Amino acid sequence: MKIKFVSPERTYLMIKDEIDAAYFEVMSKGDLINRAQLKSFEKNLAKFVGTKYAIGVNSGYDALHLSLRAAGIGPGDEVIVPAHTFVASCSAIVNVGATPILVDVTDDFNIDIAEVEKNITAKTKGIMPVHLSGIMADMPKIMELANKHNLTVVEDACQSLGSNVNGIGAGAWGLTGCFSFYPFKILGGYGDGGAITTNDKSVYDYAMRMRYNGEDRETGEYHGHGYTCLLDNLQAAFLDIKLKHLPKWIVQRKEIAEKYKKALSDLPDLMLPHYDKPGFDHIYQNYTLRSKQGDKFSDYLKQNGIEVLTQFRKPYYKHEALKLKDTGFPVTEILSREVCSLPMNVEITDAEIDYVVKIIRNFYGK
């Protein structure tokens, strides 16, 4: 069998009539830039996350970048960020002129609160927790630290839309929440996209203007040298349709995760992504397990037709061109050798799940 990590074409066929109707509405009206479909999606996204505002932008990176600028973070400032994440989290900090301070993570792949506290200095202006794979960082403790030290929190929630801690959603804790709609994400577009969520009106006004070259579209007044990073109206129309289905899709992902758990929990060389954390809701953006056999394990799955992700085998701070300081991150180093994300999507069939399980058990001689 050949099993893809995600199958956007299958998802399209599941909701084809709705997606086609959205396409024809946009195209027949010529509603291509900043029209009603974008405004509708922003309104519905804010409601889903639990914030007053949402601002559609071109990518998850743009959401992070604009958020940091809206917070006034720049040269001379330090922002704490996990060592185990996609490079865009760190790059956004660098590209506003601030200094990223990398800290290690814990076994759930999220930022280590003890390490955050150790690295707070007089220059620290922000914390960027990254909610990886569908389970959130410990936001109650992060917000406690942030309030104690007067720090801005920008949530990189690109992998956890729909997750929550104690009923408060990812992206509703900090000054902003930042989301990606890259096709592999739990709410994936047909191209790239992103969004900022916030309860702060000044952040909302800033992001709305700066995403459109600094212009206030109502008055025509320019409020600074901005950027061109508006979410396309057609993508917003598609995402608005898919957002309606997301709650039931999250239920399906949890059911798939339970099937993996039931079938694989007896294998001692695997650490499965199921955590005993009261109040924390895992929505399984990715089903990222750890195998002590590292590449031998993931390569075996690939050789048998199973598309898996092994992010991030080489931690971003080890790339010489990025000029980042490696102060030693032992958990990140272990994770980087062992991580493997199995196919996790609402399009996958029971037969395909059974095949993934069969190949994994074959690898371990079970």
BAFITI-20844 format. One line per 10 residues: number of its first residue (from 1); their letters; for each residue z negated, y negated, x negated of N, C-alpha, C. Coordinates in steps of 0.02 Angstrom, whole numbers, plus 50000, padded with zeros to 5 digits. Atoms other than C-alpha are relative to their C-alpha. Example, Ala and Ser with C-alpha at 12.3 -4.5 7.8 and 13.67 -1.06 7.14 Angstrom:
! residues 2
1) as) 50000,50059,49955,49610,50225,49385,50000,49940,49955 ~ 50003,50059,50042,49643,50053,49316,49963,49945,50039 $
//
This chain:
! residues 366
1) mkikfvsper) 50000,50060,49959,50000,50000,50000,50000,49938,49957 ~ 50003,50066,50033,50023,49818,49951,49959,49955,50046 ~ 50045,50040,49960,49881,49710,50012,49992,49931,49968 ~ 50004,50068,50026,49889,49521,49990,49929,49973,50009 ~ 50066,50032,49996,49734,49416,49960,49993,49962,50065 ~ 49993,50030,49934,49784,49309,50108,50072,50006,50022 ~ 49932,49993,49973,49936,49319,50222,50014,49945,50050 ~ 49988,50057,49954,49978,49147,50294,50053,50014,50052 ~ 49947,49985,49953,50133,49218,50375,49974,50040,50060 ~ 50030,49963,49945,50028,49338,50478,49958,49954,50045 $
11) tylmikdeid) 50039,50047,49960,49910,49200,50533,50046,49959,50044 ~ 49952,50039,49960,50060,49099,50588,50023,50039,50061 ~ 49976,49960,49943,50122,49242,50696,49946,50010,50053 ~ 50055,49993,49953,49949,49258,50775,49995,49941,50048 ~ 50007,50061,49960,49955,49078,50837,50066,49962,50002 ~ 49934,50029,50007,50142,49048,50829,50016,49949,50055 ~ 49982,50045,49945,50162,48970,51001,49965,49932,49993 ~ 50038,50063,50008,50026,48840,50967,50026,49960,49941 ~ 49975,50035,50059,50090,48798,50792,50069,49972,50013 ~ 49932,50024,49984,50269,48785,50853,49998,49940,50046 $
21) aayfevmskg) 50006,50056,49953,50217,48671,50996,49978,49937,49963 ~ 50023,50057,50038,50124,48558,50874,50057,49972,49957 ~ 49943,50022,50042,50276,48552,50759,50050,49960,50041 ~ 49949,50034,49960,50396,48505,50898,49975,49934,50028 ~ 50028,50063,49975,50279,48373,50966,50004,49946,49946 ~ 49998,50048,50055,50265,48289,50796,50071,49979,49984 ~ 49931,50015,50022,50449,48303,50753,50039,49963,50054 ~ 49962,50033,49946,50516,48251,50923,49980,49927,50009 ~ 50025,50069,49994,50408,48094,50920,50009,49961,49935 ~ 49996,50034,50065,50436,48057,50735,49932,49978,49975 $
31) dlinraqlks) 50068,50017,50020,50247,48053,50710,49983,50030,49932 ~ 50006,49969,50066,50246,48082,50523,49941,49975,49958 ~ 50053,50029,50042,50116,47965,50447,49947,49966,50043 ~ 50057,50036,49971,49943,47916,50512,50008,49988,50075 ~ 49992,50007,49928,49972,47951,50695,49944,50037,50038 ~ 50053,49974,49956,49873,48023,50841,49975,50069,49978 ~ 50020,49932,50020,49872,48201,50772,49948,49998,49943 ~ 50049,50007,50054,49779,48146,50615,49934,49975,50027 ~ 50062,50027,49971,49654,48045,50715,49964,50054,50041 ~ 50030,49946,49961,49625,48194,50831,49966,50050,49955 $
41) feknlakfvg) 50029,49952,50046,49596,48312,50686,49937,49973,49968 ~ 50058,50030,50031,49476,48191,50602,49940,49999,50048 ~ 50053,50001,49950,49376,48173,50763,49970,50070,50010 ~ 50023,49931,49987,49366,48361,50790,49966,50030,49938 ~ 50031,49976,50061,49325,48397,50608,49929,49972,49992 ~ 50067,50031,50005,49180,48273,50608,49952,50034,50049 ~ 50042,49966,49950,49113,48354,50767,49981,50070,49976 ~ 50012,49932,50023,49129,48528,50691,49949,50001,49943 ~ 50045,50003,50058,49040,48479,50529,49931,49973,50021 ~ 50062,50031,49978,48910,48373,50618,49987,49932,49969 $
51) tkyaigvnsg) 50005,50067,50028,48946,48200,50548,50033,49950,50048 ~ 49970,50052,49958,48998,48034,50624,50075,49992,49985 ~ 49932,50016,50021,49160,48021,50525,50030,50056,49959 ~ 49960,49959,50045,49296,48121,50442,50063,49962,49981 ~ 49942,50036,50026,49438,48054,50336,50047,50050,49968 ~ 49952,49953,50027,49593,48158,50303,50033,49973,49937 ~ 49968,50019,50063,49658,48152,50124,50045,50056,49976 ~ 49946,49956,50023,49787,48242,50019,49976,50065,49969 ~ 50024,49939,50034,49676,48371,49933,49924,49997,49995 ~ 50072,49998,50013,49499,48427,49898,49981,49956,49942 $
61) ydalhlslra) 50013,50043,50058,49510,48338,49731,49997,49927,50022 ~ 50001,50070,49977,49554,48173,49817,49936,49984,50038 ~ 50062,50010,49964,49403,48195,49929,49942,49988,49952 ~ 50052,50008,50051,49289,48214,49777,50007,49933,49964 ~ 49986,50061,50038,49371,48071,49683,49982,49937,50040 ~ 50015,50059,49958,49361,47946,49827,49926,49996,50016 ~ 50072,50000,49985,49183,47999,49867,49960,49970,49943 ~ 50036,50026,50058,49123,47962,49691,50011,49924,49993 ~ 49986,50072,50004,49209,47792,49692,49965,49963,50056 ~ 50035,50032,49944,49138,47752,49864,49925,49993,49985 $
71) agigpgdevi) 50071,50002,50018,48965,47790,49792,49986,49951,49942 ~ 50009,50047,50055,48994,47664,49651,49987,50033,49934 ~ 50012,49964,50063,48986,47797,49516,50058,49989,49953 ~ 49948,50015,50049,49080,47755,49357,49975,50003,49929 ~ 50017,49998,50071,49068,47723,49170,49925,49988,49988 ~ 50071,50006,50016,48893,47745,49098,49956,50044,50043 ~ 50039,49959,49955,48837,47857,49241,50009,50074,49983 ~ 49996,49927,50007,48800,48043,49235,49996,50032,50069 ~ 50001,49961,49938,48834,48168,49374,49990,50073,49982 ~ 50014,49930,50013,48761,48343,49373,50045,50044,50042 $
81) vpahtfvasc) 49951,49958,49966,48887,48480,49417,49992,50071,49972 ~ 50008,49932,50026,48883,48671,49403,50054,50019,49949 ~ 49954,49975,50051,48963,48758,49255,50048,50051,50029 ~ 49957,49950,49968,49035,48891,49371,50030,49971,50063 ~ 49963,50028,49943,49163,48807,49483,50071,49989,49978 ~ 49932,50020,50017,49345,48756,49490,49997,49933,49963 ~ 50002,50059,50044,49386,48621,49363,50004,49934,50037 ~ 49992,50063,49963,49427,48491,49497,49933,49966,50014 ~ 50066,50030,49989,49241,48466,49531,49982,49955,49942 ~ 50016,50038,50061,49214,48410,49352,50051,49945,49987 $
91) saivnvgatp) 49947,50049,50015,49381,48320,49336,49991,49936,50041 ~ 50010,50060,49959,49340,48203,49480,49948,49955,49968 ~ 50052,50039,50034,49184,48148,49385,50029,49965,49939 ~ 49970,50028,50060,49280,48122,49224,50048,49943,50018 ~ 49948,50048,49983,49419,48026,49311,49975,49937,50033 ~ 50029,50065,49980,49301,47894,49381,49964,49967,49941 ~ 50029,50029,50060,49239,47865,49204,49928,50021,49987 ~ 50069,49977,50009,49070,47951,49225,49998,50062,49955 ~ 50009,49943,50044,48999,48091,49119,49973,50060,50040 ~ 50026,49941,49966,48983,48267,49193,49946,50034,49958 $
101) ilvdvtddfn) 50053,49962,50034,48821,48355,49149,49999,50069,50032 ~ 49993,49933,49974,48850,48540,49169,49933,50037,49999 ~ 50060,49958,49997,48710,48656,49224,50020,50069,50025 ~ 49984,49931,49983,48703,48843,49253,49989,50012,50075 ~ 50005,49980,49930,48707,48934,49420,49953,50060,50005 ~ 50042,49941,49988,48606,49075,49498,50045,50057,50022 ~ 49960,49941,49983,48661,49248,49554,50041,49994,50063 ~ 49958,50011,49941,48730,49180,49718,50058,49952,49985 ~ 49945,50042,50024,48854,49076,49614,49989,49925,50010 ~ 50013,50071,49987,48775,48911,49666,49952,49970,49950 $
111) idiaevekni) 50035,50038,50052,48692,48777,49561,49926,50017,49998 ~ 50071,49983,50012,48521,48817,49486,49958,49937,50006 ~ 50040,50060,49986,48396,48691,49556,49955,49983,49941 ~ 50044,50013,50058,48278,48712,49408,50038,49966,49944 ~ 49959,50030,50053,48420,48668,49289,50020,49929,50018 ~ 49985,50068,49978,48466,48517,49393,49943,49954,49982 ~ 50058,50043,50013,48290,48448,49379,49989,49987,49926 ~ 50008,50008,50073,48284,48478,49191,50048,49948,49971 ~ 49946,50042,50029,48443,48376,49166,50004,49931,50031 ~ 50001,50068,49972,48399,48220,49266,49973,49952,49948 $
121) taktkgimpv) 50019,50052,50049,48392,48068,49152,50005,49931,50033 ~ 49994,50068,49974,48390,47880,49172,50072,49982,50017 ~ 49929,50013,49987,48581,47886,49173,50027,50039,50060 ~ 49976,49958,49945,48593,48015,49313,50006,49959,50063 ~ 49989,50036,49937,48670,47938,49468,50020,50045,50058 ~ 49979,49956,49947,48729,48089,49563,49993,50074,49985 ~ 49999,49927,50004,48724,48275,49597,50059,50024,50042 ~ 49944,49971,49964,48878,48373,49648,49989,50076,50008 ~ 50005,49928,49988,48826,48542,49719,50067,50026,50025 ~ 49938,49969,49978,48972,48660,49747,49982,50063,50039 $
131) hlsgimadmp) 50016,49943,49957,48955,48780,49893,50055,50053,49992 ~ 49947,49953,50018,49050,48929,49825,50005,50060,50048 ~ 49982,49937,49967,49134,49070,49922,49977,50005,50073 ~ 50020,49998,49930,49058,49026,50091,49925,49998,50012 ~ 50073,50008,49993,48871,49014,50056,49979,49937,49963 ~ 50017,50066,50026,48789,48847,50024,49948,50002,49945 ~ 50054,50013,50047,48685,48785,49880,49937,49982,50039 ~ 50065,50014,49966,48501,48754,49918,49994,49925,50013 ~ 49997,50071,49986,48529,48587,50001,49932,49969,50017 ~ 50065,50031,49989,48349,48559,50061,49967,49980,49934 $
141) kimelankhn) 50031,50016,50064,48288,48565,49880,50041,49948,49962 ~ 49958,50050,50033,48437,48466,49815,49987,49931,50030 ~ 50012,50064,49969,48407,48328,49941,49930,49974,49983 ~ 50067,50020,50021,48222,48327,49897,50001,49969,49931 ~ 49992,50028,50067,48267,48300,49714,50037,49933,50002 ~ 49959,50061,49996,48398,48170,49758,49959,49941,50027 ~ 50041,50054,49971,48277,48070,49865,49945,49979,49951 ~ 50052,50015,50048,48142,48081,49732,50025,49955,49944 ~ 49972,50036,50058,48257,48012,49596,50053,49949,50019 ~ 49951,50049,49975,48367,47900,49705,50071,50016,49975 $
151) ltvvedacqs) 49935,49977,50023,48525,48000,49670,50047,50010,50060 ~ 49949,49988,49949,48687,48012,49769,50020,50074,49998 ~ 49977,49931,49995,48738,48185,49829,50070,50000,50031 ~ 49932,49989,49976,48923,48224,49846,50009,50076,50004 ~ 49993,49928,49991,48945,48398,49919,50073,50022,49991 ~ 49936,49966,50005,49093,48498,49856,49996,50061,50046 ~ 50004,49947,49949,49108,48602,50014,50068,50031,50012 ~ 49931,49977,49992,49289,48652,49984,50005,50074,50018 ~ 49998,49928,49986,49245,48837,49998,49951,50021,50056 ~ 50053,49981,49953,49116,48830,50138,50002,49963,50067 $
161) lgsnvngiga) 49996,50031,49934,49181,48744,50294,49975,50048,50053 ~ 50027,49958,49948,49079,48813,50438,49934,50032,49982 ~ 50065,49974,50021,48929,48869,50336,49946,49949,50016 ~ 50054,50046,49988,48757,48794,50364,49935,50025,49968 ~ 50068,49983,50019,48577,48791,50305,49954,49971,50054 ~ 50046,50021,49946,48447,48784,50443,50035,49960,50054 ~ 49962,50032,49946,48582,48732,50565,50037,49937,49982 ~ 49964,50060,50023,48646,48584,50463,50060,50022,49958 ~ 49939,49975,50030,48826,48610,50411,50014,49977,49930 ~ 49973,50021,50065,48906,48606,50240,50040,49935,50011 $
171) gawgltgcfs) 49967,50065,49994,48965,48427,50215,49963,49950,50042 ~ 50039,50045,49958,48831,48351,50326,49933,49980,49968 ~ 50063,50014,50034,48690,48338,50198,50002,49938,49956 ~ 49997,50053,50050,48745,48219,50062,50031,49936,50027 ~ 49964,50061,49981,48825,48049,50061,50068,50018,50029 ~ 49936,49974,49975,48990,48142,50084,50002,50075,49993 ~ 49979,49931,50009,49056,48316,50108,50074,50000,49985 ~ 49930,50000,50022,49222,48361,50027,50030,50069,50014 ~ 49968,49938,49978,49342,48492,50095,50071,50004,49975 ~ 49931,49985,50019,49504,48573,50041,50032,50042,50054 $
181) fypfkilggy) 49962,49960,49952,49638,48641,50157,50059,50035,49965 ~ 49952,49960,50037,49736,48729,50020,50009,50067,50037 ~ 49987,49941,49958,49818,48884,50099,49952,50059,49993 ~ 50047,49944,50009,49689,49006,50025,49932,49986,50032 ~ 50065,50018,49972,49545,48914,50108,49991,50027,50071 ~ 50016,49972,49935,49457,48970,50267,50035,49961,50056 ~ 49956,50040,49956,49546,48827,50357,50057,49976,49956 ~ 49945,50015,50046,49710,48828,50263,50059,49969,50035 ~ 49940,50032,49973,49858,48715,50293,50062,50036,49978 ~ 49936,49974,50022,50042,48748,50265,50025,49954,49945 $
191) gdggaittnd) 49993,50047,50055,50033,48650,50104,49930,49979,49982 ~ 50067,50020,50020,49888,48556,50027,49972,49947,50048 ~ 50034,50050,49958,49762,48441,50111,49926,50001,49986 ~ 50072,50004,50010,49581,48387,50111,49970,49950,50047 ~ 50035,50048,49956,49450,48283,50199,49932,49983,49971 ~ 50067,50023,50015,49291,48184,50174,49963,49995,50067 ~ 50043,50012,49943,49148,48190,50299,49940,49958,49978 ~ 50056,50045,50018,49009,48061,50304,49969,49971,50064 ~ 50034,50038,49947,48882,47972,50413,49996,49926,49983 ~ 50007,50067,50026,48898,47812,50312,50063,49959,50016 $
201) ksvydyamrm) 49943,50041,49978,49010,47677,50389,50035,49967,49941 ~ 49968,50034,50057,49039,47588,50222,50042,50050,49960 ~ 49961,49949,50034,49098,47751,50142,50064,50014,50040 ~ 49943,49989,49957,49211,47782,50291,50052,49945,49992 ~ 49954,50057,50007,49288,47608,50279,50035,50002,49932 ~ 49972,49998,50067,49312,47625,50091,50053,50054,49994 ~ 49953,49944,50007,49395,47796,50100,50063,49989,50043 ~ 49942,50012,49956,49507,47747,50247,50048,49950,49969 ~ 49956,50050,50031,49572,47598,50149,50030,50027,49935 ~ 49976,49981,50067,49584,47674,49975,50048,50059,50002 $
211) ryngedretg) 49951,49946,49995,49678,47828,50035,50070,49973,50015 ~ 49937,50031,49979,49814,47707,50092,50013,49937,49959 ~ 49985,50054,50047,49837,47598,49938,49953,49940,50005 ~ 50049,50054,49995,49682,47494,49976,50008,49956,50060 ~ 49984,50043,49943,49752,47425,50138,49961,50018,50062 ~ 50027,49991,49932,49660,47402,50301,50059,49998,50048 ~ 49940,49995,49959,49793,47462,50421,49997,49958,50064 ~ 50007,50041,49941,49722,47359,50563,50016,49926,49986 ~ 49993,50071,50015,49723,47190,50475,50054,49985,49949 ~ 49952,50011,50053,49845,47215,50332,49970,49973,49936 $
221) eyhghgytcl) 50035,50026,50059,49714,47152,50209,49990,50055,49949 ~ 50013,49953,50054,49703,47238,50040,49930,49990,49973 ~ 50070,50002,50022,49527,47280,49982,49991,50027,49930 ~ 50004,49975,50068,49567,47340,49808,50063,50040,49983 ~ 49944,49958,50022,49690,47441,49705,49985,50072,50019 ~ 50015,49934,49973,49694,47604,49802,50045,50054,49975 ~ 49963,49940,50018,49783,47770,49799,50045,50019,50058 ~ 49958,49974,49946,49914,47862,49900,49980,50073,50011 ~ 50026,49931,49991,49820,48015,49963,49979,50012,50072 ~ 50012,49991,49928,49831,48017,50153,50022,50071,50020 $
231) ldnlqaafld) 49980,49935,49973,49833,48185,50242,50061,49992,50044 ~ 49939,50004,49961,50007,48213,50313,49986,50015,50074 ~ 50013,49993,49929,50013,48199,50501,50019,50070,50026 ~ 49980,49933,49978,50106,48364,50523,49947,50052,49980 ~ 50053,49954,50021,49974,48456,50420,49938,49991,50044 ~ 50057,50013,49957,49839,48373,50524,50009,50034,50069 ~ 49986,49968,49935,49923,48437,50684,49988,50075,49995 ~ 50010,49928,50009,49925,48615,50615,49925,50017,49991 ~ 50071,49988,50013,49745,48604,50553,49958,49992,50063 ~ 50037,50011,49937,49686,48539,50721,50005,50063,50045 $
241) iklkhlpkwi) 49991,49937,49963,49757,48696,50803,49956,50054,49970 ~ 50038,49946,50033,49678,48812,50675,49925,49989,50005 ~ 50071,50015,49995,49510,48723,50686,49971,50028,50065 ~ 50024,49973,49936,49496,48779,50868,49985,50075,49994 ~ 50009,49928,50008,49508,48960,50810,49947,50018,49948 ~ 50043,49985,50057,49391,48943,50662,49935,50035,50019 ~ 50063,49965,49984,49227,48992,50749,50009,50076,50009 ~ 49991,49927,49990,49297,49161,50804,50025,50033,49936 ~ 49978,49973,50064,49381,49184,50635,49941,50012,49953 ~ 50060,49990,50041,49213,49161,50550,49963,50064,50020 $
251) vqrkeiaeky) 50031,49938,49975,49141,49299,50660,50038,50061,49973 ~ 49960,49945,50026,49285,49412,50607,49988,50011,49925 ~ 50011,49993,50072,49256,49375,50422,49932,50033,49987 ~ 50065,49968,50008,49073,49422,50441,50004,50075,50015 ~ 49992,49929,49983,49125,49586,50522,50035,50037,49943 ~ 49967,49969,50057,49243,49623,50377,49951,50008,49942 ~ 50050,49997,50054,49104,49583,50253,49951,50058,50012 ~ 50046,49944,49984,48990,49708,50343,50033,50067,49987 ~ 49963,49937,50014,49125,49842,50329,50000,50014,49925 ~ 50002,49992,50073,49136,49812,50142,49930,50021,49978 $
261) kkalsdlpdl) 50070,49985,50019,48946,49815,50128,49982,50073,50016 ~ 50017,49932,49979,48928,49977,50225,50034,50052,49956 ~ 49960,49952,50037,49064,50063,50123,49987,50000,49925 ~ 50004,50007,50073,49018,50001,49949,49928,49993,49974 ~ 50068,50016,50022,48830,49973,49944,49966,50055,49960 ~ 50030,49946,50039,48794,50141,49864,50025,50004,49928 ~ 49971,50000,50068,48892,50098,49706,49957,49955,49955 ~ 50049,50040,50038,48762,50041,49577,50031,49949,49952 ~ 49969,50046,50047,48887,49954,49462,50032,49940,50035 ~ 49975,50058,49963,48937,49832,49600,49941,49960,50027 $
271) mlphydkpgf) 50048,50044,49967,48835,49681,49654,50038,49965,50056 ~ 49964,50026,49942,48891,49635,49829,49972,49932,50021 ~ 50021,50069,49983,48884,49456,49898,49961,49995,50065 ~ 50043,50004,49941,48747,49483,50026,49931,49980,49976 ~ 50060,50030,50027,48593,49376,50000,49946,49993,50053 ~ 50057,50005,49955,48422,49379,50079,49971,49930,49994 ~ 50020,50070,50003,48404,49192,50105,49992,49974,50071 ~ 50011,50022,49931,48325,49145,50272,50026,49929,50012 ~ 49974,50065,49983,48415,49000,50354,50069,49985,49972 ~ 49935,50010,50032,48572,49017,50247,50054,50043,50034 $
281) dhiyqnytlr) 49947,49964,49965,48732,49065,50339,50061,50009,49954 ~ 49943,49984,50043,48867,49152,50236,50061,50013,50044 ~ 49941,49992,49957,49040,49132,50315,50057,50034,49964 ~ 49953,49959,50038,49133,49229,50179,50070,49970,49995 ~ 49936,50028,50023,49268,49109,50126,50032,50050,49952 ~ 49978,49946,50044,49283,49239,49988,49948,50056,50001 ~ 50047,49945,50009,49206,49411,49970,49999,50015,49925 ~ 50002,49998,50073,49161,49390,49787,49943,50044,49976 ~ 50050,49955,50027,49073,49539,49713,50000,49996,49924 ~ 50003,49995,50073,49025,49577,49534,50004,50074,49980 $
291) skqgdkfsdy) 49994,49933,50027,49078,49732,49439,49982,50000,49926 ~ 50019,49996,50071,48998,49782,49275,50060,50018,49956 ~ 49940,49980,50039,49170,49847,49223,50051,49943,49993 ~ 49958,50060,50010,49249,49674,49236,50074,50012,50011 ~ 49928,49996,49995,49435,49674,49200,50026,50071,50014 ~ 49979,49931,49985,49447,49864,49204,50000,50013,50075 ~ 50005,49993,49927,49391,49858,49385,50055,49961,50035 ~ 49951,50041,49965,49501,49714,49441,50071,50021,49985 ~ 49933,49977,50017,49652,49778,49346,50018,50064,50036 ~ 49988,49937,49964,49634,49948,49429,50021,49985,50072 $
301) lkqngievlt) 49982,50018,49931,49639,49866,49601,50071,49971,50002 ~ 49933,50029,50002,49793,49765,49553,50054,50053,49990 ~ 49952,49946,50014,49880,49920,49485,50012,50043,50062 ~ 49994,49961,49939,49851,50001,49654,50020,49957,50060 ~ 49970,50040,49947,49930,49859,49753,49954,49952,50036 ~ 50048,50044,49967,49775,49758,49796,49996,49933,49962 ~ 50003,50067,50031,49786,49571,49761,49928,49975,50002 ~ 50068,50026,50004,49617,49508,49701,50000,49937,49958 ~ 50009,50059,50042,49554,49346,49622,49943,50014,49952 ~ 50053,49992,50050,49451,49343,49463,49982,49932,49972 $
311) qfrkpyykhe) 50019,50068,50020,49391,49163,49459,49926,49999,49981 ~ 49954,50030,50048,49346,49107,49335,49987,50035,49933 ~ 50010,49959,50060,49370,49226,49187,49983,49957,49939 ~ 50014,50046,50055,49375,49082,49064,49968,49937,50031 ~ 50032,50059,49970,49246,48950,49115,50036,49936,49979 ~ 49960,50061,50014,49323,48777,49125,49976,49962,49939 ~ 50026,50037,50058,49208,48707,48990,50022,50030,49934 ~ 49975,49969,50062,49286,48827,48864,50072,49981,49984 ~ 49932,50023,50014,49457,48746,48878,49996,49938,49956 ~ 50009,50051,50052,49469,48639,48723,50025,49931,50021 $
321) alklkdtgfp) 49969,50064,49982,49581,48504,48798,49955,49960,50047 ~ 50044,50036,49953,49445,48459,48926,49943,49964,49965 ~ 50050,50035,50041,49325,48407,48787,49931,49996,50035 ~ 50064,49996,49966,49169,48464,48879,49949,50034,49954 ~ 50054,49974,50043,49001,48508,48802,49974,50065,50028 ~ 50027,49934,49983,48951,48691,48805,49930,50006,49971 ~ 50069,49997,50024,48762,48692,48796,49969,50069,50013 ~ 50024,49933,49988,48750,48875,48845,49983,50011,50073 ~ 50010,49987,49929,48761,48942,49022,50003,50076,50010 ~ 49999,49927,50002,48709,49125,49019,50021,50033,50065 $
331) vteilsrevc) 49980,49969,49937,48729,49163,49205,50074,49991,50012 ~ 49928,50013,49993,48900,49081,49211,50040,50047,49956 ~ 49964,49956,50046,48953,49184,49060,50005,50071,50029 ~ 50000,49933,49971,48903,49347,49146,50046,50003,50061 ~ 49958,50002,49941,48983,49298,49311,50074,50000,49983 ~ 49930,50007,50018,49145,49252,49225,50030,50066,49978 ~ 49975,49934,50021,49160,49427,49153,50004,50049,50059 ~ 50008,49948,49950,49115,49518,49314,50030,49985,50069 ~ 49981,50018,49932,49178,49422,49467,50068,50031,50020 ~ 49938,49977,49970,49312,49493,49580,49996,49989,50075 $
341) slpmnveitd) 49998,50014,49928,49357,49430,49754,50050,50046,50034 ~ 49958,49953,49963,49424,49562,49873,50040,49963,50054 ~ 49965,50030,49943,49553,49525,50009,49951,49987,50058 ~ 50045,50020,49946,49458,49431,50145,50038,49949,50043 ~ 49963,50043,49955,49558,49360,50289,50001,50032,50069 ~ 50002,49974,49931,49571,49377,50477,50064,50038,50017 ~ 49937,49964,49987,49746,49452,50461,49996,50072,49977 ~ 50003,49934,50030,49690,49607,50367,49986,50053,50053 ~ 50008,49947,49951,49698,49772,50462,49944,50048,49978 ~ 50051,49951,50017,49567,49909,50470,50027,50050,49949 $
351) aeidyvvkii) 49970,49953,50048,49687,50024,50377,50001,49970,49930 ~ 49999,50032,50066,49702,49897,50237,49930,49995,49970 ~ 50069,50000,50024,49513,49878,50225,49981,50069,49975 ~ 50015,49931,50021,49498,50067,50217,50033,50016,49933 ~ 49964,49987,50063,49627,50071,50078,49964,49966,49942 ~ 50036,50035,50053,49533,49939,49976,49937,50039,49982 ~ 50061,49961,50012,49373,50039,49996,50017,50065,49963 ~ 49980,49937,50032,49462,50201,49948,50015,49990,49926 ~ 49981,50012,50070,49533,50127,49788,49937,49983,49958 ~ 50061,50016,50037,49364,50054,49737,49958,50062,49989 $
361) rnfygk) 50039,49939,50008,49277,50220,49768,50033,50049,49953 ~ 49964,49959,50049,49413,50310,49671,49985,49977,49929 ~ 50014,50027,50067,49382,50194,49524,49932,50025,49974 ~ 50066,49978,50020,49199,50244,49524,49989,50076,50008 ~ 50005,49927,49995,49238,50429,49550,49961,50023,50060 ~ 50038,49983,49940,49162,50428,49724,50046,50017,50058 $
//
